[in-house]
Amino acid sequence: ITGSKFMQGAAFSGAVLVPAALVTRLQAGAAVAVPLPSGFGDYFSRFDLPETLAHWRHQLHAEANLGLLLRWHTALPLIERVCPMADEARATHTSHWASSVADLVRATPNLEVLSTDCGIVSISCKRAGGEGYYNADELKKVHKWMASNMSGQEGVRACASSST
């Protein structure tokens, strides 16, 4: 689930809900479970998983994920206002929001809409010269820059004033 996108909470306020039946299966297979994917610890700490999944928790660092906690703190009041809406009204608002975001993406050079689903607009980024798309490693750099304070970096003001 996400508290961002249509809910308009802070970016990266996401969570995974695991059904009880799946938790039971995961616990039963703990002895032979494969390790968590590389990089999982970049986004989650052991405190982000339930204690019942100890075989995964021990693979993660013990530093509290305060950033995620703060992002959810901003998103929950927004979610609480949307939840009482009738399903049809919520679906209409979600569709309108996704359509508006997709229109903004289409109007932006070098961006393309890949899909829209459940209020999430997936995009691809073309290279500046128009030939091909950025790969996963290049997009990881973009992700890092989006989450960083770049205001003191050389060239930021010139870039912002040129709308690029």
Solvent accessible surface area in square Angstrom, and as a share of the most:
residue,aa,sasa,rsa
1,I,114,0.58
2,T,42,0.24
3,G,0,0.00
4,S,7,0.05
5,K,79,0.34
6,F,32,0.13
7,M,39,0.17
8,Q,117,0.52
9,G,13,0.13
10,A,35,0.27
11,A,59,0.46
12,F,100,0.42
13,S,0,0.00
14,G,26,0.25
15,A,37,0.29
16,V,113,0.65
17,L,126,0.63
18,V,52,0.30
19,P,86,0.54
20,A,83,0.64
21,A,73,0.57
22,L,66,0.33
23,V,24,0.14
24,T,85,0.49
25,R,177,0.65
26,L,41,0.20
27,Q,73,0.32
28,A,90,0.69
29,G,25,0.24
30,A,34,0.26
31,A,106,0.82
32,V,128,0.73
33,A,45,0.35
34,V,119,0.68
35,P,103,0.65
36,L,26,0.13
37,P,90,0.56
38,S,121,0.78
39,G,36,0.35
40,F,54,0.22
41,G,27,0.26
42,D,116,0.60
43,Y,128,0.49
44,F,51,0.21
45,S,0,0.00
46,R,74,0.27
47,F,116,0.48
48,D,49,0.25
49,L,25,0.12
50,P,66,0.41
51,E,139,0.62
52,T,76,0.44
53,L,1,0.01
54,A,61,0.47
55,H,27,0.12
56,W,52,0.18
57,R,45,0.16
58,H,127,0.57
59,Q,72,0.32
60,L,8,0.04
61,H,86,0.38
62,A,63,0.49
63,E,126,0.56
64,A,53,0.41
65,N,38,0.19
66,L,113,0.56
67,G,31,0.30
68,L,25,0.12
69,L,116,0.58
70,L,113,0.56
71,R,70,0.26
72,W,34,0.12
73,H,134,0.60
74,T,70,0.41
75,A,0,0.00
76,L,83,0.42
77,P,70,0.44
78,L,44,0.22
79,I,28,0.14
80,E,114,0.51
81,R,174,0.64
82,V,22,0.13
83,C,79,0.47
84,P,108,0.68
85,M,65,0.29
86,A,70,0.55
87,D,106,0.55
88,E,142,0.64
89,A,40,0.31
90,R,64,0.23
91,A,62,0.48
92,T,85,0.49
93,H,88,0.39
94,T,25,0.15
95,S,71,0.46
96,H,129,0.57
97,W,54,0.19
98,A,9,0.07
99,S,59,0.38
100,S,43,0.28
101,V,38,0.22
102,A,3,0.02
103,D,81,0.42
104,L,126,0.63
105,V,15,0.09
106,R,147,0.54
107,A,83,0.64
108,T,56,0.33
109,P,111,0.70
110,N,60,0.31
111,L,47,0.23
112,E,59,0.26
113,V,35,0.20
114,L,118,0.59
115,S,56,0.36
116,T,67,0.39
117,D,96,0.50
118,C,116,0.70
119,G,4,0.04
120,I,71,0.36
121,V,24,0.14
122,S,43,0.28
123,I,71,0.36
124,S,17,0.11
125,C,28,0.17
126,K,63,0.27
127,R,82,0.30
128,A,85,0.66
129,G,75,0.72
130,G,41,0.40
131,E,143,0.64
132,G,42,0.41
133,Y,105,0.40
134,Y,73,0.28
135,N,79,0.41
136,A,70,0.54
137,D,96,0.50
138,E,48,0.21
139,L,64,0.32
140,K,133,0.56
141,K,113,0.48
142,V,51,0.29
143,H,63,0.28
144,K,140,0.59
145,W,129,0.45
146,M,140,0.62
147,A,74,0.57
148,S,48,0.31
149,N,125,0.64
150,M,65,0.29
151,S,75,0.48
152,G,75,0.72
153,Q,100,0.44
154,E,178,0.80
155,G,45,0.44
156,V,48,0.27
157,R,198,0.72
158,A,70,0.54
159,C,62,0.37
160,A,74,0.57
161,S,97,0.62
162,S,66,0.42
163,S,105,0.68
164,T,131,0.76
